[in-house]
Amino acid sequence: MITKIYNLKKNQTDQKILQRARVQNKIEELSAEILMTQTKLETTSVDKFGAISDFAILQIHKNTMKAHIGKLNMVKNRLEQEVEKIDEEIKELLKETEQFKYLVEEEKKEAFKKLLKKEEEFTEEYVQSKYIAS
């Protein structure tokens, strides 16, 4: 029973680690998109002798990109908080896994001791039967 619980905790830990990796990948994707949008924001321009309306449209476009960057940063911050939460869950699961691992090892030691004791009893019985037979 303890072995099953140990394996369950181990699997849960592995799943949380995979979940953390997926969230980290999303954060990296968002960071790349933020960087790309920031670069576009800084390099977007109009012709030197363009119409006044071109400058107004450019400003609207830049404001839209700034708003998009703000939204991406909000999502990124939320995902970073989720990673912190997952890290805490992983720590707890690792603690529980270690506890159950210790219990499993203790069970194995007890089983080995019982086996040695039975073997010793069998050996004693064999010696006694040989002694009686002689």
N, CA, C and O atoms as a Tinker XYZ file with bonds, in Angstrom:
   536  protein
     1  N      0.830000   -1.194000    0.000000    73     2
     2  CA     0.000000    0.000000    0.000000    64     1     3
     3  C      0.874000    1.257000    0.000000    63     2     4     5
     4  O      0.629000    2.205000   -0.746000    81     3
     5  N      1.877000    1.239000    0.838000    73     3     6
     6  CA     2.766000    2.398000    0.921000    64     5     7
     7  C      3.519000    2.575000   -0.386000    63     6     8     9
     8  O      3.779000    3.698000   -0.817000    81     7
     9  N      3.866000    1.460000   -1.013000    73     7    10
    10  CA     4.563000    1.532000   -2.302000    64     9    11
    11  C      3.679000    2.196000   -3.350000    63    10    12    13
    12  O      4.154000    2.990000   -4.162000    81    11
    13  N      2.388000    1.864000   -3.325000    73    11    14
    14  CA     1.458000    2.476000   -4.287000    64    13    15
    15  C      1.347000    3.981000   -4.050000    63    14    16    17
    16  O      1.335000    4.767000   -4.998000    81    15
    17  N      1.267000    4.369000   -2.795000    73    15    18
    18  CA     1.183000    5.800000   -2.473000    64    17    19
    19  C      2.470000    6.501000   -2.886000    63    18    20    21
    20  O      2.442000    7.613000   -3.413000    81    19
    21  N      3.594000    5.843000   -2.642000    73    19    22
    22  CA     4.889000    6.412000   -3.044000    64    21    23
    23  C      4.925000    6.624000   -4.554000    63    22    24    25
    24  O      5.323000    7.688000   -5.027000    81    23
    25  N      4.509000    5.608000   -5.306000    73    23    26
    26  CA     4.495000    5.731000   -6.770000    64    25    27
    27  C      3.528000    6.818000   -7.234000    63    26    28    29
    28  O      3.810000    7.537000   -8.192000    81    27
    29  N      2.390000    6.935000   -6.553000    73    27    30
    30  CA     1.420000    7.982000   -6.888000    64    29    31
    31  C      2.028000    9.364000   -6.675000    63    30    32    33
    32  O      1.911000   10.237000   -7.534000    81    31
    33  N      2.671000    9.558000   -5.537000    73    31    34
    34  CA     3.293000   10.858000   -5.245000    64    33    35
    35  C      4.403000   11.163000   -6.242000    63    34    36    37
    36  O      4.581000   12.308000   -6.658000    81    35
    37  N      5.142000   10.133000   -6.618000    73    35    38
    38  CA     6.211000   10.306000   -7.591000    64    37    39
    39  C      5.629000   10.733000   -8.945000    63    38    40    41
    40  O      6.162000   11.626000   -9.604000    81    39
    41  N      4.532000   10.085000   -9.349000    73    39    42
    42  CA     3.873000   10.453000  -10.609000    64    41    43
    43  C      3.305000   11.867000  -10.556000    63    42    44    45
    44  O      3.407000   12.620000  -11.524000    81    43
    45  N      2.708000   12.222000   -9.422000    73    43    46
    46  CA     2.171000   13.576000   -9.274000    64    45    47
    47  C      3.285000   14.610000   -9.384000    63    46    48    49
    48  O      3.104000   15.657000  -10.004000    81    47
    49  N      4.417000   14.323000   -8.794000    73    47    50
    50  CA     5.555000   15.237000   -8.872000    64    49    51
    51  C      6.008000   15.393000  -10.312000    63    50    52    53
    52  O      6.261000   16.507000  -10.769000    81    51
    53  N      6.111000   14.283000  -11.025000    73    51    54
    54  CA     6.513000   14.340000  -12.438000    64    53    55
    55  C      5.525000   15.153000  -13.271000    63    54    56    57
    56  O      5.925000   15.923000  -14.144000    81    55
    57  N      4.232000   14.976000  -12.993000    73    55    58
    58  CA     3.213000   15.735000  -13.725000    64    57    59
    59  C      3.334000   17.229000  -13.443000    63    58    60    61
    60  O      3.201000   18.046000  -14.354000    81    59
    61  N      3.584000   17.585000  -12.197000    73    59    62
    62  CA     3.740000   19.001000  -11.852000    64    61    63
    63  C      4.976000   19.593000  -12.520000    63    62    64    65
    64  O      4.965000   20.747000  -12.946000    81    63
    65  N      6.031000   18.805000  -12.608000    73    63    66
    66  CA     7.247000   19.288000  -13.272000    64    65    67
    67  C      6.970000   19.529000  -14.750000    63    66    68    69
    68  O      7.434000   20.517000  -15.319000    81    67
    69  N      6.213000   18.625000  -15.374000    73    67    70
    70  CA     5.844000   18.821000  -16.782000    64    69    71
    71  C      4.947000   20.045000  -16.950000    63    70    72    73
    72  O      5.103000   20.809000  -17.903000    81    71
    73  N      4.011000   20.225000  -16.024000    73    71    74
    74  CA     3.128000   21.392000  -16.081000    64    73    75
    75  C      3.951000   22.671000  -15.955000    63    74    76    77
    76  O      3.697000   23.649000  -16.659000    81    75
    77  N      4.925000   22.662000  -15.070000    73    75    78
    78  CA     5.791000   23.829000  -14.890000    64    77    79
    79  C      6.560000   24.125000  -16.174000    63    78    80    81
    80  O      6.718000   25.284000  -16.555000    81    79
    81  N      7.034000   23.082000  -16.833000    73    79    82
    82  CA     7.775000   23.270000  -18.084000    64    81    83
    83  C      6.879000   23.876000  -19.163000    63    82    84    85
    84  O      7.318000   24.736000  -19.927000    81    83
    85  N      5.623000   23.429000  -19.226000    73    83    86
    86  CA     4.688000   24.003000  -20.211000    64    85    87
    87  C      4.445000   25.486000  -19.938000    63    86    88    89
    88  O      4.423000   26.297000  -20.864000    81    87
    89  N      4.263000   25.835000  -18.673000    73    87    90
    90  CA     4.030000   27.239000  -18.320000    64    89    91
    91  C      5.277000   28.064000  -18.622000    63    90    92    93
    92  O      5.176000   29.190000  -19.110000    81    91
    93  N      6.450000   27.505000  -18.334000    73    91    94
    94  CA     7.700000   28.208000  -18.654000    64    93    95
    95  C      7.815000   28.455000  -20.156000    63    94    96    97
    96  O      8.266000   29.520000  -20.578000    81    95
    97  N      7.409000   27.474000  -20.963000    73    95    98
    98  CA     7.443000   27.652000  -22.418000    64    97    99
    99  C      6.511000   28.773000  -22.858000    63    98   100   101
   100  O      6.851000   29.560000  -23.742000    81    99
   101  N      5.333000   28.842000  -22.238000    73    99   102
   102  CA     4.398000   29.926000  -22.561000    64   101   103
   103  C      5.012000   31.278000  -22.210000    63   102   104   105
   104  O      4.879000   32.245000  -22.959000    81   103
   105  N      5.685000   31.332000  -21.063000    73   103   106
   106  CA     6.326000   32.583000  -20.641000    64   105   107
   107  C      7.396000   32.984000  -21.645000    63   106   108   109
   108  O      7.509000   34.157000  -22.003000    81   107
   109  N      8.178000   32.019000  -22.097000    73   107   110
   110  CA     9.219000   32.312000  -23.092000    64   109   111
   111  C      8.607000   32.817000  -24.397000    63   110   112   113
   112  O      9.127000   33.748000  -25.011000    81   111
   113  N      7.498000   32.198000  -24.821000    73   111   114
   114  CA     6.821000   32.650000  -26.037000    64   113   115
   115  C      6.326000   34.083000  -25.877000    63   114   116   117
   116  O      6.464000   34.903000  -26.785000    81   115
   117  N      5.745000   34.378000  -24.709000    73   115   118
   118  CA     5.263000   35.737000  -24.456000    64   117   119
   119  C      6.415000   36.731000  -24.431000    63   118   120   121
   120  O      6.293000   37.838000  -24.955000    81   119
   121  N      7.521000   36.348000  -23.832000    73   119   122
   122  CA     8.688000   37.236000  -23.793000    64   121   123
   123  C      9.184000   37.540000  -25.196000    63   122   124   125
   124  O      9.548000   38.675000  -25.503000    81   123
   125  N      9.197000   36.520000  -26.046000    73   123   126
   126  CA     9.630000   36.724000  -27.432000    64   125   127
   127  C      8.665000   37.646000  -28.167000    63   126   128   129
   128  O      9.089000   38.520000  -28.923000    81   127
   129  N      7.369000   37.450000  -27.944000    73   127   130
   130  CA     6.381000   38.307000  -28.603000    64   129   131
   131  C      6.475000   39.741000  -28.090000    63   130   132   133
   132  O      6.338000   40.688000  -28.864000    81   131
   133  N      6.707000   39.904000  -26.792000    73   131   134
   134  CA     6.869000   41.248000  -26.226000    64   133   135
   135  C      8.081000   41.926000  -26.845000    63   134   136   137
   136  O      8.014000   43.093000  -27.231000    81   135
   137  N      9.180000   41.203000  -26.940000    73   135   138
   138  CA    10.399000   41.761000  -27.528000    64   137   139
   139  C     10.174000   42.148000  -28.989000    63   138   140   141
   140  O     10.606000   43.214000  -29.428000    81   139
   141  N      9.500000   41.280000  -29.735000    73   139   142
   142  CA     9.228000   41.557000  -31.141000    64   141   143
   143  C      8.335000   42.794000  -31.289000    63   142   144   145
   144  O      8.588000   43.649000  -32.138000    81   143
   145  N      7.301000   42.882000  -30.468000    73   143   146
   146  CA     6.394000   44.031000  -30.526000    64   145   147
   147  C      7.113000   45.302000  -30.110000    63   146   148   149
   148  O      6.901000   46.360000  -30.702000    81   147
   149  N      7.962000   45.205000  -29.093000    73   147   150
   150  CA     8.731000   46.369000  -28.643000    64   149   151
   151  C      9.656000   46.854000  -29.755000    63   150   152   153
   152  O      9.798000   48.058000  -29.967000    81   151
   153  N     10.279000   45.924000  -30.457000    73   151   154
   154  CA    11.162000   46.282000  -31.573000    64   153   155
   155  C     10.370000   46.966000  -32.676000    63   154   156   157
   156  O     10.811000   47.972000  -33.231000    81   155
   157  N      9.201000   46.422000  -32.994000    73   155   158
   158  CA     8.352000   47.040000  -34.020000    64   157   159
   159  C      7.932000   48.441000  -33.590000    63   158   160   161
   160  O      7.893000   49.366000  -34.401000    81   159
   161  N      7.620000   48.584000  -32.308000    73   159   162
   162  CA     7.197000   49.887000  -31.787000    64   161   163
   163  C      8.305000   50.916000  -31.953000    63   162   164   165
   164  O      8.049000   52.065000  -32.312000    81   163
   165  N      9.524000   50.501000  -31.694000    73   163   166
   166  CA    10.651000   51.429000  -31.770000    64   165   167
   167  C     11.086000   51.722000  -33.202000    63   166   168   169
   168  O     11.666000   52.776000  -33.463000    81   167
   169  N     10.819000   50.822000  -34.122000    73   167   170
   170  CA    11.308000   51.008000  -35.495000    64   169   171
   171  C     10.237000   51.451000  -36.481000    63   170   172   173
   172  O     10.561000   51.745000  -37.632000    81   171
   173  N      8.990000   51.507000  -36.077000    73   171   174
   174  CA     7.917000   51.907000  -36.981000    64   173   175
   175  C      7.999000   53.405000  -37.246000    63   174   176   177
   176  O      8.161000   54.205000  -36.324000    81   175
   177  N      7.885000   53.773000  -38.522000    73   175   178
   178  CA     7.935000   55.198000  -38.876000    64   177   179
   179  C      7.168000   55.422000  -40.176000    63   178   180   181
   180  O      6.670000   54.485000  -40.800000    81   179
   181  N      7.091000   56.677000  -40.558000    73   179   182
   182  CA     6.455000   57.049000  -41.831000    64   181   183
   183  C      7.479000   57.812000  -42.668000    63   182   184   185
   184  O      8.568000   58.144000  -42.200000    81   183
   185  N      7.104000   58.080000  -43.912000    73   183   186
   186  CA     7.992000   58.850000  -44.790000    64   185   187
   187  C      8.257000   60.225000  -44.189000    63   186   188   189
   188  O      7.409000   60.798000  -43.506000    81   187
   189  N      9.446000   60.737000  -44.459000    73   187   190
   190  CA     9.859000   62.027000  -43.909000    64   189   191
   191  C      8.901000   63.139000  -44.322000    63   190   192   193
   192  O      8.583000   64.014000  -43.517000    81   191
   193  N      8.449000   63.112000  -45.542000    73   191   194
   194  CA     7.550000   64.164000  -46.023000    64   193   195
   195  C      6.138000   63.625000  -46.209000    63   194   196   197
   196  O      5.431000   64.030000  -47.132000    81   195
   197  N      5.726000   62.705000  -45.325000    73   195   198
   198  CA     4.401000   62.109000  -45.444000    64   197   199
   199  C      3.315000   63.068000  -44.994000    63   198   200   201
   200  O      3.588000   64.149000  -44.473000    81   199
   201  N      2.090000   62.652000  -45.204000    73   199   202
   202  CA     0.933000   63.470000  -44.835000    64   201   203
   203  C      0.756000   63.458000  -43.316000    63   202   204   205
   204  O      1.222000   62.557000  -42.619000    81   203
   205  N      0.068000   64.488000  -42.833000    73   203   206
   206  CA    -0.204000   64.602000  -41.397000    64   205   207
   207  C     -1.012000   63.394000  -40.932000    63   206   208   209
   208  O     -0.792000   62.901000  -39.826000    81   207
   209  N     -1.931000   62.916000  -41.742000    73   207   210
   210  CA    -2.753000   61.768000  -41.351000    64   209   211
   211  C     -1.895000   60.525000  -41.138000    63   210   212   213
   212  O     -2.229000   59.671000  -40.317000    81   211
   213  N     -0.784000   60.421000  -41.881000    73   211   214
   214  CA     0.119000   59.286000  -41.685000    64   213   215
   215  C      0.682000   59.290000  -40.265000    63   214   216   217
   216  O      0.826000   58.235000  -39.646000    81   215
   217  N      0.999000   60.473000  -39.756000    73   215   218
   218  CA     1.534000   60.572000  -38.398000    64   217   219
   219  C      0.469000   60.217000  -37.356000    63   218   220   221
   220  O      0.773000   59.595000  -36.338000    81   219
   221  N     -0.763000   60.610000  -37.614000    73   219   222
   222  CA    -1.856000   60.275000  -36.695000    64   221   223
   223  C     -2.083000   58.763000  -36.671000    63   222   224   225
   224  O     -2.262000   58.172000  -35.606000    81   223
   225  N     -2.075000   58.151000  -37.843000    73   223   226
   226  CA    -2.248000   56.696000  -37.923000    64   225   227
   227  C     -1.078000   55.987000  -37.245000    63   226   228   229
   228  O     -1.263000   54.984000  -36.555000    81   227
   229  N      0.125000   56.519000  -37.448000    73   227   230
   230  CA     1.308000   55.944000  -36.804000    64   229   231
   231  C      1.160000   55.988000  -35.286000    63   230   232   233
   232  O      1.477000   55.017000  -34.598000    81   231
   233  N      0.680000   57.113000  -34.768000    73   231   234
   234  CA     0.513000   57.240000  -33.320000    64   233   235
   235  C     -0.537000   56.252000  -32.812000    63   234   236   237
   236  O     -0.359000   55.642000  -31.757000    81   235
   237  N     -1.618000   56.098000  -33.552000    73   235   238
   238  CA    -2.647000   55.122000  -33.161000    64   237   239
   239  C     -2.047000   53.714000  -33.150000    63   238   240   241
   240  O     -2.292000   52.927000  -32.236000    81   239
   241  N     -1.261000   53.415000  -34.177000    73   239   242
   242  CA    -0.621000   52.097000  -34.271000    64   241   243
   243  C      0.336000   51.871000  -33.098000    63   242   244   245
   244  O      0.366000   50.786000  -32.517000    81   243
   245  N      1.109000   52.889000  -32.757000    73   243   246
   246  CA     2.043000   52.765000  -31.632000    64   245   247
   247  C      1.290000   52.575000  -30.318000    63   246   248   249
   248  O      1.696000   51.777000  -29.473000    81   247
   249  N      0.190000   53.312000  -30.149000    73   247   250
   250  CA    -0.609000   53.161000  -28.932000    64   249   251
   251  C     -1.193000   51.746000  -28.837000    63   250   252   253
   252  O     -1.257000   51.160000  -27.756000    81   251
   253  N     -1.611000   51.216000  -29.973000    73   251   254
   254  CA    -2.143000   49.853000  -30.006000    64   253   255
   255  C     -1.063000   48.846000  -29.617000    63   254   256   257
   256  O     -1.321000   47.907000  -28.865000    81   255
   257  N      0.144000   49.049000  -30.134000    73   255   258
   258  CA     1.247000   48.140000  -29.789000    64   257   259
   259  C      1.595000   48.244000  -28.307000    63   258   260   261
   260  O      1.900000   47.234000  -27.674000    81   259
   261  N      1.554000   49.464000  -27.740000    73   259   262
   262  CA     1.830000   49.631000  -26.312000    64   261   263
   263  C      0.779000   48.907000  -25.475000    63   262   264   265
   264  O      1.104000   48.259000  -24.480000    81   263
   265  N     -0.486000   49.021000  -25.887000    73   263   266
   266  CA    -1.556000   48.326000  -25.169000    64   265   267
   267  C     -1.366000   46.810000  -25.266000    63   266   268   269
   268  O     -1.580000   46.086000  -24.294000    81   267
   269  N     -0.963000   46.343000  -26.443000    73   267   270
   270  CA    -0.721000   44.911000  -26.641000    64   269   271
   271  C      0.422000   44.430000  -25.741000    63   270   272   273
   272  O      0.338000   43.356000  -25.145000    81   271
   273  N      1.474000   45.218000  -25.646000    73   271   274
   274  CA     2.602000   44.870000  -24.770000    64   273   275
   275  C      2.131000   44.816000  -23.318000    63   274   276   277
   276  O      2.525000   43.926000  -22.564000    81   275
   277  N      1.287000   45.772000  -22.932000    73   275   278
   278  CA     0.757000   45.778000  -21.568000    64   277   279
   279  C     -0.049000   44.520000  -21.268000    63   278   280   281
   280  O      0.094000   43.932000  -20.196000    81   279
   281  N     -0.899000   44.104000  -22.213000    73   279   282
   282  CA    -1.687000   42.883000  -22.026000    64   281   283
   283  C     -0.778000   41.660000  -21.927000    63   282   284   285
   284  O     -0.988000   40.786000  -21.086000    81   283
   285  N      0.229000   41.606000  -22.791000    73   283   286
   286  CA     1.155000   40.472000  -22.763000    64   285   287
   287  C      1.917000   40.419000  -21.443000    63   286   288   289
   288  O      2.150000   39.340000  -20.898000    81   287
   289  N      2.304000   41.585000  -20.932000    73   287   290
   290  CA     3.006000   41.623000  -19.643000    64   289   291
   291  C      2.106000   41.147000  -18.505000    63   290   292   293
   292  O      2.565000   40.470000  -17.585000    81   291
   293  N      0.815000   41.505000  -18.572000    73   291   294
   294  CA    -0.124000   41.039000  -17.548000    64   293   295
   295  C     -0.233000   39.516000  -17.575000    63   294   296   297
   296  O     -0.194000   38.865000  -16.531000    81   295
   297  N     -0.368000   38.953000  -18.773000    73   295   298
   298  CA    -0.462000   37.498000  -18.908000    64   297   299
   299  C      0.833000   36.841000  -18.426000    63   298   300   301
   300  O      0.804000   35.815000  -17.746000    81   299
   301  N      1.955000   37.438000  -18.783000    73   299   302
   302  CA     3.261000   36.900000  -18.380000    64   301   303
   303  C      3.393000   36.906000  -16.855000    63   302   304   305
   304  O      3.864000   35.932000  -16.267000    81   303
   305  N      2.978000   38.003000  -16.216000    73   303   306
   306  CA     3.047000   38.084000  -14.754000    64   305   307
   307  C      2.159000   37.029000  -14.098000    63   306   308   309
   308  O      2.543000   36.414000  -13.103000    81   307
   309  N      0.967000   36.825000  -14.667000    73   307   310
   310  CA     0.056000   35.812000  -14.134000    64   309   311
   311  C      0.688000   34.424000  -14.257000    63   310   312   313
   312  O      0.602000   33.614000  -13.333000    81   311
   313  N      1.316000   34.157000  -15.388000    73   311   314
   314  CA     1.968000   32.860000  -15.587000    64   313   315
   315  C      3.162000   32.685000  -14.650000    63   314   316   317
   316  O      3.417000   31.579000  -14.172000    81   315
   317  N      3.889000   33.762000  -14.387000    73   315   318
   318  CA     5.014000   33.680000  -13.447000    64   317   319
   319  C      4.519000   33.363000  -12.037000    63   318   320   321
   320  O      5.165000   32.617000  -11.301000    81   319
   321  N      3.371000   33.933000  -11.664000    73   319   322
   322  CA     2.785000   33.608000  -10.368000    64   321   323
   323  C      2.358000   32.143000  -10.332000    63   322   324   325
   324  O      2.501000   31.468000   -9.313000    81   323
   325  N      1.833000   31.664000  -11.456000    73   323   326
   326  CA     1.439000   30.260000  -11.546000    64   325   327
   327  C      2.658000   29.347000  -11.396000    63   326   328   329
   328  O      2.574000   28.296000  -10.760000    81   327
   329  N      3.785000   29.747000  -11.979000    73   327   330
   330  CA     5.020000   28.960000  -11.844000    64   329   331
   331  C      5.445000   28.908000  -10.380000    63   330   332   333
   332  O      5.853000   27.854000   -9.892000    81   331
   333  N      5.352000   30.031000   -9.678000    73   331   334
   334  CA     5.707000   30.050000   -8.259000    64   333   335
   335  C      4.802000   29.111000   -7.459000    63   334   336   337
   336  O      5.265000   28.391000   -6.574000    81   335
   337  N      3.511000   29.129000   -7.780000    73   335   338
   338  CA     2.558000   28.250000   -7.101000    64   337   339
   339  C      2.898000   26.787000   -7.387000    63   338   340   341
   340  O      2.880000   25.954000   -6.481000    81   339
   341  N      3.206000   26.481000   -8.637000    73   339   342
   342  CA     3.562000   25.110000   -9.013000    64   341   343
   343  C      4.848000   24.690000   -8.307000    63   342   344   345
   344  O      4.973000   23.544000   -7.876000    81   343
   345  N      5.803000   25.611000   -8.187000    73   343   346
   346  CA     7.049000   25.301000   -7.480000    64   345   347
   347  C      6.775000   24.902000   -6.028000    63   346   348   349
   348  O      7.377000   23.961000   -5.510000    81   347
   349  N      5.864000   25.625000   -5.381000    73   347   350
   350  CA     5.507000   25.290000   -4.002000    64   349   351
   351  C      4.863000   23.908000   -3.936000    63   350   352   353
   352  O      5.164000   23.120000   -3.040000    81   351
   353  N      3.970000   23.616000   -4.895000    73   351   354
   354  CA     3.328000   22.306000   -4.928000    64   353   355
   355  C      4.363000   21.207000   -5.156000    63   354   356   357
   356  O      4.284000   20.135000   -4.555000    81   355
   357  N      5.326000   21.478000   -6.021000    73   355   358
   358  CA     6.380000   20.492000   -6.287000    64   357   359
   359  C      7.192000   20.237000   -5.020000    63   358   360   361
   360  O      7.531000   19.093000   -4.717000    81   359
   361  N      7.505000   21.303000   -4.281000    73   359   362
   362  CA     8.260000   21.137000   -3.036000    64   361   363
   363  C      7.504000   20.244000   -2.055000    63   362   364   365
   364  O      8.083000   19.345000   -1.446000    81   363
   365  N      6.197000   20.504000   -1.910000    73   363   366
   366  CA     5.387000   19.696000   -0.998000    64   365   367
   367  C      5.339000   18.241000   -1.452000    63   366   368   369
   368  O      5.477000   17.324000   -0.641000    81   367
   369  N      5.144000   18.038000   -2.749000    73   367   370
   370  CA     5.095000   16.670000   -3.264000    64   369   371
   371  C      6.433000   15.955000   -3.081000    63   370   372   373
   372  O      6.468000   14.762000   -2.781000    81   371
   373  N      7.525000   16.683000   -3.259000    73   371   374
   374  CA     8.845000   16.073000   -3.055000    64   373   375
   375  C      9.041000   15.663000   -1.596000    63   374   376   377
   376  O      9.604000   14.606000   -1.311000    81   375
   377  N      8.572000   16.510000   -0.673000    73   375   378
   378  CA     8.665000   16.164000    0.748000    64   377   379
   379  C      7.876000   14.889000    1.039000    63   378   380   381
   380  O      8.365000   13.976000    1.704000    81   379
   381  N      6.633000   14.848000    0.522000    73   379   382
   382  CA     5.795000   13.674000    0.744000    64   381   383
   383  C      6.414000   12.437000    0.101000    63   382   384   385
   384  O      6.390000   11.351000    0.681000    81   383
   385  N      6.964000   12.603000   -1.086000    73   383   386
   386  CA     7.593000   11.480000   -1.780000    64   385   387
   387  C      8.764000   10.938000   -0.971000    63   386   388   389
   388  O      8.933000    9.725000   -0.846000    81   387
   389  N      9.567000   11.839000   -0.425000    73   387   390
   390  CA    10.707000   11.409000    0.392000    64   389   391
   391  C     10.240000   10.649000    1.632000    63   390   392   393
   392  O     10.847000    9.653000    2.027000    81   391
   393  N      9.149000   11.131000    2.243000    73   391   394
   394  CA     8.631000   10.441000    3.421000    64   393   395
   395  C      8.186000    9.023000    3.072000    63   394   396   397
   396  O      8.494000    8.071000    3.789000    81   395
   397  N      7.459000    8.894000    1.966000    73   395   398
   398  CA     6.991000    7.570000    1.575000    64   397   399
   399  C      8.142000    6.685000    1.104000    63   398   400   401
   400  O      8.106000    5.468000    1.286000    81   399
   401  N      9.150000    7.287000    0.506000    73   399   402
   402  CA    10.325000    6.514000    0.095000    64   401   403
   403  C     11.004000    5.921000    1.328000    63   402   404   405
   404  O     11.426000    4.765000    1.325000    81   403
   405  N     11.099000    6.729000    2.373000    73   403   406
   406  CA    11.689000    6.247000    3.622000    64   405   407
   407  C     10.876000    5.079000    4.176000    63   406   408   409
   408  O     11.436000    4.073000    4.610000    81   407
   409  N      9.533000    5.225000    4.156000    73   407   410
   410  CA     8.678000    4.152000    4.660000    64   409   411
   411  C      8.822000    2.884000    3.826000    63   410   412   413
   412  O      8.835000    1.781000    4.372000    81   411
   413  N      8.930000    3.032000    2.518000    73   411   414
   414  CA     9.111000    1.874000    1.637000    64   413   415
   415  C     10.431000    1.179000    1.955000    63   414   416   417
   416  O     10.490000   -0.049000    2.021000    81   415
   417  N     11.482000    1.961000    2.152000    73   415   418
   418  CA    12.784000    1.373000    2.490000    64   417   419
   419  C     12.732000    0.651000    3.834000    63   418   420   421
   420  O     13.328000   -0.413000    3.998000    81   419
   421  N     12.017000    1.236000    4.791000    73   419   422
   422  CA    11.877000    0.588000    6.093000    64   421   423
   423  C     11.105000   -0.721000    5.963000    63   422   424   425
   424  O     11.443000   -1.710000    6.612000    81   423
   425  N     10.066000   -0.728000    5.124000    73   423   426
   426  CA     9.313000   -1.962000    4.886000    64   425   427
   427  C     10.209000   -3.037000    4.286000    63   426   428   429
   428  O     10.139000   -4.204000    4.671000    81   427
   429  N     11.046000   -2.635000    3.345000    73   427   430
   430  CA    11.964000   -3.592000    2.716000    64   429   431
   431  C     12.936000   -4.156000    3.746000    63   430   432   433
   432  O     13.229000   -5.352000    3.745000    81   431
   433  N     13.435000   -3.286000    4.626000    73   431   434
   434  CA    14.353000   -3.751000    5.668000    64   433   435
   435  C     13.663000   -4.752000    6.593000    63   434   436   437
   436  O     14.238000   -5.778000    6.955000    81   435
   437  N     12.416000   -4.437000    6.972000    73   435   438
   438  CA    11.659000   -5.340000    7.839000    64   437   439
   439  C     11.412000   -6.672000    7.146000    63   438   440   441
   440  O     11.541000   -7.728000    7.765000    81   439
   441  N     11.061000   -6.630000    5.877000    73   439   442
   442  CA    10.823000   -7.865000    5.127000    64   441   443
   443  C     12.103000   -8.690000    5.041000    63   442   444   445
   444  O     12.065000   -9.914000    5.160000    81   443
   445  N     13.221000   -8.028000    4.838000    73   443   446
   446  CA    14.503000   -8.731000    4.768000    64   445   447
   447  C     14.843000   -9.360000    6.117000    63   446   448   449
   448  O     15.338000  -10.486000    6.176000    81   447
   449  N     14.576000   -8.628000    7.200000    73   447   450
   450  CA    14.832000   -9.171000    8.538000    64   449   451
   451  C     13.969000  -10.407000    8.791000    63   450   452   453
   452  O     14.444000  -11.396000    9.350000    81   451
   453  N     12.696000  -10.348000    8.376000    73   451   454
   454  CA    11.807000  -11.498000    8.550000    64   453   455
   455  C     12.310000  -12.688000    7.743000    63   454   456   457
   456  O     12.277000  -13.828000    8.206000    81   455
   457  N     12.775000  -12.405000    6.533000    73   455   458
   458  CA    13.304000  -13.472000    5.690000    64   457   459
   459  C     14.526000  -14.114000    6.333000    63   458   460   461
   460  O     14.657000  -15.338000    6.347000    81   459
   461  N     15.417000  -13.288000    6.864000    73   459   462
   462  CA    16.601000  -13.821000    7.545000    64   461   463
   463  C     16.213000  -14.653000    8.768000    63   462   464   465
   464  O     16.807000  -15.697000    9.040000    81   463
   465  N     15.210000  -14.174000    9.496000    73   463   466
   466  CA    14.777000  -14.895000   10.689000    64   465   467
   467  C     14.183000  -16.253000   10.307000    63   466   468   469
   468  O     14.460000  -17.259000   10.959000    81   467
   469  N     13.364000  -16.278000    9.250000    73   467   470
   470  CA    12.787000  -17.547000    8.798000    64   469   471
   471  C     13.875000  -18.496000    8.314000    63   470   472   473
   472  O     13.825000  -19.698000    8.575000    81   471
   473  N     14.842000  -17.954000    7.618000    73   471   474
   474  CA    15.951000  -18.773000    7.130000    64   473   475
   475  C     16.742000  -19.354000    8.298000    63   474   476   477
   476  O     17.164000  -20.510000    8.271000    81   475
   477  N     16.934000  -18.524000    9.323000    73   475   478
   478  CA    17.657000  -18.979000   10.510000    64   477   479
   479  C     16.876000  -20.087000   11.217000    63   478   480   481
   480  O     17.462000  -21.077000   11.657000    81   479
   481  N     15.554000  -19.922000   11.328000    73   479   482
   482  CA    14.717000  -20.946000   11.956000    64   481   483
   483  C     14.772000  -22.245000   11.160000    63   482   484   485
   484  O     14.864000  -23.331000   11.731000    81   483
   485  N     14.716000  -22.120000    9.839000    73   483   486
   486  CA    14.784000  -23.305000    8.988000    64   485   487
   487  C     16.109000  -24.031000    9.177000    63   486   488   489
   488  O     16.156000  -25.259000    9.248000    81   487
   489  N     17.183000  -23.253000    9.256000    73   487   490
   490  CA    18.510000  -23.843000    9.452000    64   489   491
   491  C     18.584000  -24.549000   10.797000    63   490   492   493
   492  O     19.133000  -25.647000   10.892000    81   491
   493  N     18.036000  -23.931000   11.837000    73   491   494
   494  CA    18.042000  -24.543000   13.171000    64   493   495
   495  C     17.242000  -25.844000   13.171000    63   494   496   497
   496  O     17.668000  -26.840000   13.756000    81   495
   497  N     16.083000  -25.831000   12.513000    73   495   498
   498  CA    15.260000  -27.038000   12.442000    64   497   499
   499  C     15.997000  -28.145000   11.699000    63   498   500   501
   500  O     15.934000  -29.312000   12.086000    81   499
   501  N     16.688000  -27.777000   10.643000    73   499   502
   502  CA    17.435000  -28.763000    9.862000    64   501   503
   503  C     18.544000  -29.382000   10.705000    63   502   504   505
   504  O     18.743000  -30.597000   10.701000    81   503
   505  N     19.263000  -28.521000   11.431000    73   503   506
   506  CA    20.350000  -29.012000   12.286000    64   505   507
   507  C     19.787000  -29.920000   13.370000    63   506   508   509
   508  O     20.367000  -30.965000   13.663000    81   507
   509  N     18.656000  -29.530000   13.972000    73   507   510
   510  CA    18.041000  -30.348000   15.019000    64   509   511
   511  C     17.590000  -31.701000   14.464000    63   510   512   513
   512  O     17.765000  -32.734000   15.111000    81   511
   513  N     17.015000  -31.686000   13.274000    73   511   514
   514  CA    16.555000  -32.947000   12.694000    64   513   515
   515  C     17.735000  -33.862000   12.376000    63   514   516   517
   516  O     17.627000  -35.077000   12.541000    81   515
   517  N     18.846000  -33.311000   11.930000    73   515   518
   518  CA    20.044000  -34.102000   11.666000    64   517   519
   519  C     20.610000  -34.657000   12.972000    63   518   520   521
   520  O     21.083000  -35.792000   13.025000    81   519
   521  N     20.553000  -33.835000   14.029000    73   519   522
   522  CA    21.080000  -34.252000   15.324000    64   521   523
   523  C     20.229000  -35.380000   15.890000    63   522   524   525
   524  O     20.754000  -36.357000   16.425000    81   523
   525  N     18.900000  -35.238000   15.768000    73   523   526
   526  CA    17.979000  -36.249000   16.286000    64   525   527
   527  C     18.120000  -37.542000   15.477000    63   526   528   529
   528  O     18.070000  -38.637000   16.037000    81   527
   529  N     18.297000  -37.411000   14.169000    73   527   530
   530  CA    18.424000  -38.581000   13.304000    64   529   531
   531  C     19.700000  -39.356000   13.597000    63   530   532   533
   532  O     19.759000  -40.563000   13.366000    81   531
   533  N     20.713000  -38.676000   14.101000    73   531   534
   534  CA    21.973000  -39.372000   14.357000    64   533   535
   535  C     21.904000  -40.136000   15.600000    63   534   536
   536  O     22.878000  -40.788000   15.978000    81   535
